Amino acid sequence: MSQYFQDKGLIINGITHLSPKEAFALADDEVIFIDVREEYETGYKQFEVKNLFYIPFSDFTNKINTFPKNEPLIIADSFGLRSKEIVVKLMSLGYNNVANLNGGILDWERDGLPLVVDKKQELNGQCPCQLKTKK
């Protein structure tokens, strides 16, 4: 279980899941946010927090050692599913200060938290596998 995130969020099977409001409250600390959405997903809406990095889920394995194991990391995506997979992977590699952003950017926006929005990059499609930039 996470040392930094101890007594924060909801713990399920040893994984810390933070609500968007909990994650945002930690944004001014030394926490590093890692957005694992694919590049085409990040153009339209982005988290507006300090220490934000983008590492696409599809390339994460190649960049997994980018961050020190002792830094507190919040892993985020669109819904909180792929980010949870990354949290599990990081924990298996000895990262113990890592948490999942529950609900991803969708719940972040629903809670009215800061976003950077580029309307020119707005996505359209029936499901995530069919998303494309609107024309």
Sequence and secondary structure as in RCSB ss.txt:
>XXXX:A:sequence
MSQYFQDKGLIINGITHLSPKEAFALADDEVIFIDVREEYETGYKQFEVKNLFYIPFSDFTNKINTFPKNEPLII
ADSFGLRSKEIVVKLMSLGYNNVANLNGGILDWERDGLPLVVDKKQELNGQCPCQLKTKK
>XXXX:A:secstr
  STTTTSSEEETTEEEE HHHHHHTTTTT EEEE S HHHHTTEEE  SSEEE  GGGHHHHGGGS TTS EEE
E SSSSHHHHHHHHHHHTT  SEEEETTHHHHHHHTT  EEE GGG EE SSGGG EE  
